[in-house]
Amino acid sequence: PSGAGKTTLVKKISSENNFSISISHTTRKPRSYEVDGSHYFFVSNSEFKKLISNEKFLEYAEVFNNYYGSSKDIVIDKLKKGENVIFDIDWQGTEQIIQIGLKYKIITIFILPPSREELFKRLLNRDQNDEKTANERMKQFKKDVLHWKDYDFVVINDNLDKCYNKIISFIDKKERENTIPISHDQNQIEQHIKLLLN
């Protein structure tokens, strides 16, 4: 979900391991620190819709009135070169990538925030204290969080390094095995979800 810490974790994983980040196209306005072509490819609504009609996306979704999409050509090219590609996407994009049935191993990881209070604080921080935007994202969170059951691995981001280490050890384990059994503590995650939704 938005504000769970996906982007921070994706950067850390890619900088310390053999992973290439899939840079998404988006129609939203850049935040003050964001650079076109590095954080996102920032495009207009009409440009994005043209890319959709030309089937240029591996996945795309509309989130908070903005479009986000992963370039099919860029991702497939990286995979053909033997690179591992990491996505910073929500459940809608994940579903689409799985349904395509790529001939590459896909590992899905769902990131949860430690609490509703911490999530709201992160969202407020990120959106320059825009309470209206943060509240909208909190409402969406209740829907997004229910998709955790569709993922191979679910992890609570209560400490960045601890969360990172859990993800890396899970990925390493999956690289050695062909099957992907559930590796998270189902009961612990279910209890945490209840707390987040109350």
N, C-alpha and C positions, 0 to 999 in steps of 0.2 A: 504493500500500500504506500501511497504518497507520504513521505516523511519518516518512513521506517529506517532509512539510511542506506538505500540501495546504491546510490551514486558514490558515496564515500567508500563503501565496501568494494564496488566494482573497480574504482581507481586503485585501491590498495592491492587487490588481487592481480590486476593487470600489471602494476609496476613491479611486483615482486615475483611474478610467475610468467610462464610462457602463454600469456593470454592477450589477445588483441580485442579492444573494445569496439563493438558495433556502434558507430556514431549515428544517432537517429536524425531524421528530418523532422522539423516541427514548424507549426504556424504560430506558436506563441512568441511573444516579444522576449528578447534576451534579458537576463538579469544583469545587473551592473558588472559583474565579474566574468560573464560568459563571452567566449570568443567563437565566432562563426567558423565552422570546420574543425573545431577542437572539442567544444562541448556538444554542439548540435550543428546541423545544417539548417539555418533559419531561412524559411521560404514563405511566400505569400499563400493565401488560401487557394487561389487559382492555380499556382504552380503545383501545389500539393495534389489538387484534384486531377491535374494533368498527369502526374506521376501515377496516380491510382488507375486512371483509365488506360495508361500504357503498361499496366501490370508490373511496375518497377519495385513494388514492395514485397518483402517476404512476409511482413505483418504490418498492420497499421490499426490505429484506434483513435477515437475521439475521446479526449479526457479533459474535463473542465473547459469545454468549448474550444479546445485547441486540438489539432491533429498531431499525431506522432507516428513515425513509420521507419522501419529498418530496410535499407536498400538491398534488394535481392542480389544485384550484380556484385556489389562490394563484398558482401558476406560470403557468397558462393565462391568468389575468387580467392578469398582468404582461406576458406576451407579446402579448396583444391590444392593450395600451396602447403597444406598440412598444418596450418595455424589453428589454434584453439580460439574460438570467438566467444566473448562474454557479452550478454545483453543486459541492459538496464531498462527493463520493460515491465508492464503490469500484466495481470492475469489474462486480459483480452488478447494481447500479443502472443503470450505463451501458448494459449489454446490454438491460435492460428498456425504457429510454427509446428506444433505437434501434429495437427491435422494434415499438414502438407506431406508428412512422411518422408522427411529428408533421409538420405542414406548415411547420415552421420549420427554418432552417439549424442543424445541430448540429455543433459542433467538439469532438472529444474529445482530451484531453491527459493523458498518463500521466506522473506525477512519480516519479523514482527517487532514492533516497538516495545520497550519495557513496560510502558503504562500509557494511559490516555493523556495524563498530565504532561508527560515528557513529549509525547507526540504533538500535542497542541503547542508546547513551547518551541519545538523544532520548526513547526509550520509557521508560527508567528515570526520567528527569527529569520527564516528563509524568505518570507514575503514582506520583509521590511515592516513588521508590526501591523500588517493589514489584517485586522481581526475578521473582517467579512470573508476574505478569501480563506483564511485558516478555518473558519467555522464551516464553510462549504466543503472543504477537504475532509473535515472531521465527519460530516454526514456521509460522505462517499466512503469513508474508511469502514463504516459498519457493513456496507455491501461487499467491499473488496476483501475484507478479512475472512469472509466465509469461503473463499476459494482455496484456503490453505490445504484442504484435503486432497486437492488435485496435484500436489507437488511431491517430488521424491524426498525432499529434505526441508524441514521447517526449523528455523533458528530464531531465538529471541536476541535482538541486538541491544543488550543491556550494558555491554562493554565492548568497544570496537575490536580490541586485540583478541579477546576471548571469542567473539563471534567470528572474526576472520579465521582464527585457528581451527574452529569447528568446521567451517566451510571448506578450508584447504584439506583437512584430514578426510572429510567426506569425499571430495573430488578425487583425492589420491586413491582412496579405497575403490571408488567406482572405476578409475582408470585401470585398476588391476583385475576387476571382476566384470563379467558380462551381464550379470543380473543386477538390478537395483532394488534391494529390499528396503523397506522403511527403516531408517536409522535414527529417527528422532524418538523421544519419549512421548508416545501418544497421549498418555494421561496428563503429563505435565503441560503439553501444548494445549490440550482441551481445557484444562483449568485456567491457563493463561488467557485463552480466547474469551472464556466466560467473564473474567475480570475486566478485559478490554471492552466488552460489550455492555457491561452493567453501568 
